[in-house]
Amino acid sequence: MAATPEVPDPPGELPREDRLQILKALGDNTRYAIYLELARSAVPLATAEVADTLGLHVNTVRPHLERMRELGLVERKIQPQGVGRPQHRYSLAPDAPSLGLEPPTFPLLAALLAGAAALAGVTAEEAAEVGRDQGHADAQRISAEGCLEALSVQLTTLGFDPAVVESEDGATVAFTHCPFAELAAAFPEVVCHLHRGMVEGLVAVFDDADVADFRTCTDRAPCQVDLVAR
């Protein structure tokens, strides 16, 4: 009897052995819960943050994170803290399976829409106007005492990991991580100014500050917004 030919893995998929290892790793309920927590977060999480959210001890969470890192499911970054030991923060690896949390059609659709807008000649100001409507709507859903707090909350929710430096006459908010980075680099006139409009629309709802300057990825000192107190 002729041997059954081996069926190759589909293009772009992990080898079967690797997929089996991933399925085994995520078959543990605790590990799966940790993985989902990282997948839902827009920013890298510290071991203690994961443990607090899931009601677990850090010594329970740590070996699970390390096992997933060994399999290439998560990445670990070391964040200096000044005095004391540096903090380890974890996020999903770029090629980790999404487990259906983010339909693969969404990034494709976003890229197609950004490309279509660019081909249609949408100007930076037109893109910003669309963003302002979204920013205004976002502000209505946020409970905050002022513009800076509301903006920080929204930027964190979206995954921009904002870093705030306050001064006597306002504040500067830097976007230390851009969830739109790939699209922004390809279509800055559309994507960066959609984001500018979102920020301006949110800030306009409050009466304690205005946007003085918004710097995009094409500026010499990029990716931040300067607020001036009213």
C-alpha positions in Angstrom: 0.0 0.0 0.0 1.4 3.4 -0.9 2.3 5.7 1.9 -0.1 8.6 2.5 1.6 11.7 1.3 2.3 14.3 3.9 0.1 17.4 3.5 2.2 20.6 3.9 1.1 23.3 6.2 -0.9 26.1 4.6 1.2 29.2 3.6 1.6 31.6 6.5 0.5 29.2 9.2 2.7 27.8 12.0 4.0 24.2 11.6 1.7 21.6 13.2 4.2 20.8 16.0 4.3 24.5 17.0 0.6 24.8 16.9 0.3 21.8 19.1 2.7 23.3 21.7 0.7 26.5 21.7 -2.6 24.7 22.2 -1.1 22.7 25.0 0.3 25.9 26.6 -3.1 27.7 26.5 -5.0 24.6 27.6 -4.1 25.5 31.1 -7.0 27.6 32.5 -4.8 30.0 34.4 -2.4 30.5 31.5 -5.3 31.1 29.1 -6.7 33.7 31.5 -3.4 35.5 31.6 -3.1 35.3 27.8 -6.5 36.9 27.4 -5.6 39.7 29.9 -2.6 40.6 27.8 -4.6 40.4 24.6 -7.2 42.8 25.9 -4.6 45.3 27.2 -3.5 48.1 24.9 -0.3 48.5 26.8 2.3 46.0 28.2 1.4 44.8 31.7 3.6 44.1 34.7 3.4 40.8 36.5 1.7 42.4 39.5 -0.9 44.1 37.3 -1.9 40.8 35.7 -2.0 39.2 39.2 -4.1 41.9 40.7 -6.7 41.8 37.8 -7.0 38.0 38.0 -6.9 37.8 41.8 -3.7 35.6 41.7 -0.4 35.8 43.5 2.5 37.1 41.5 4.4 33.9 42.1 1.6 32.0 40.4 1.6 34.4 37.4 5.3 34.7 36.8 6.1 31.1 35.6 3.1 31.1 33.3 4.4 34.3 31.7 7.8 32.8 31.3 6.5 29.6 29.7 4.5 31.7 27.2 7.6 33.8 26.5 9.6 30.6 25.8 7.0 29.6 23.2 7.1 33.0 21.6 3.5 33.9 22.6 4.5 37.0 24.7 7.3 39.5 24.7 9.1 40.9 27.8 10.4 44.4 28.1 12.5 45.7 30.9 11.4 49.1 32.2 13.9 50.9 34.4 12.4 52.4 37.6 15.3 54.5 39.0 15.9 53.1 42.4 15.3 49.4 42.8 15.1 46.5 40.4 13.8 47.2 36.9 10.2 46.1 36.2 9.3 43.4 33.6 6.3 44.2 31.4 4.7 41.7 29.1 2.6 42.0 25.9 1.6 39.6 23.2 4.2 38.9 20.5 3.5 40.4 17.1 2.8 37.1 15.5 0.9 35.5 18.5 -2.5 34.1 17.7 -5.3 36.6 18.4 -7.8 33.9 19.5 -10.5 35.8 17.6 -10.2 38.8 19.9 -9.3 41.0 16.9 -10.9 39.8 13.6 -8.1 39.8 11.0 -10.3 41.7 8.6 -10.3 44.8 10.8 -6.6 45.8 10.2 -7.1 45.0 6.5 -10.2 47.2 6.3 -8.5 50.0 8.2 -5.5 49.9 5.7 -7.9 49.9 2.7 -10.0 52.8 4.0 -6.8 54.8 4.8 -5.5 54.1 1.3 -8.9 55.0 -0.3 -9.0 58.3 1.6 -5.5 59.2 0.5 -6.3 58.4 -3.2 -9.5 60.4 -2.9 -7.4 63.4 -1.9 -8.7 63.8 1.6 -6.9 66.7 3.2 -5.4 66.8 6.7 -8.1 69.2 7.8 -10.9 67.1 6.4 -9.5 64.1 8.3 -9.3 66.1 11.4 -12.9 67.2 11.2 -14.0 63.5 11.1 -11.8 62.9 14.1 -13.3 65.9 16.0 -16.7 64.3 15.9 -15.3 61.1 17.4 -13.4 63.0 20.1 -16.5 64.9 21.1 -18.4 61.7 21.4 -15.6 60.1 23.4 -15.6 63.0 25.9 -19.3 62.4 26.7 -18.5 58.8 27.9 -15.6 59.8 30.2 -16.0 60.9 33.8 -13.2 63.3 34.5 -12.7 66.5 36.4 -10.8 68.2 33.6 -9.4 68.1 30.1 -6.0 66.6 30.9 -7.5 63.7 33.0 -10.0 62.9 30.3 -7.4 63.0 27.5 -5.1 60.8 29.5 -7.9 58.3 30.1 -8.9 58.1 26.5 -5.3 57.9 25.1 -4.6 55.1 27.6 -7.8 53.3 26.5 -6.7 53.5 22.9 -3.2 52.3 23.6 -1.1 55.4 23.2 0.5 55.0 26.6 0.6 58.8 27.3 3.4 60.5 29.3 2.2 63.7 30.8 4.5 66.7 31.8 2.6 69.5 33.4 3.7 73.2 33.6 2.3 76.4 35.0 0.5 77.3 31.8 -0.5 73.9 30.5 0.9 70.4 29.8 2.6 68.3 27.2 1.2 64.8 26.5 3.6 62.5 24.6 2.3 59.4 22.8 5.0 56.8 23.8 3.2 54.1 21.9 1.1 54.5 18.7 -1.4 51.7 18.0 -1.8 53.3 14.5 2.0 53.4 13.8 2.1 51.3 10.7 -0.8 53.1 9.0 0.4 56.5 10.2 3.7 56.0 8.6 2.0 55.0 5.3 -0.7 57.7 5.3 0.2 60.4 7.8 -2.0 63.1 6.3 -5.0 60.9 6.9 -4.2 58.8 10.1 -2.2 61.4 12.1 -4.8 64.1 11.5 -7.7 61.8 12.3 -5.9 61.4 15.7 -5.3 65.2 15.9 -9.0 65.7 15.4 -10.0 63.2 18.0 -7.8 65.0 20.5 -9.1 68.4 19.6 -12.7 67.3 19.7 -12.3 65.8 23.2 -10.4 68.9 24.5 -13.0 71.3 23.1 -15.7 69.7 25.4 -13.9 71.0 28.5 -13.4 74.6 29.4 -10.0 74.5 31.1 -7.6 74.0 28.2 -7.0 74.3 24.5 -4.8 72.5 22.0 -1.8 74.7 21.3 0.2 72.3 19.1 -0.2 68.8 17.8 2.9 67.1 16.4 2.6 64.1 14.1 5.0 61.4 13.1 6.3 63.6 10.3 7.4 66.4 12.7 11.0 66.8 14.0 9.8 66.4 17.6 6.9 64.0 16.9 3.9 62.4 18.5 2.7 64.7 21.2 0.1 67.4 22.0 0.7 70.6 23.8 -2.2 72.0 25.9 -2.4 75.5 27.1 -4.6 76.4 30.1 -7.4 78.9 29.5 
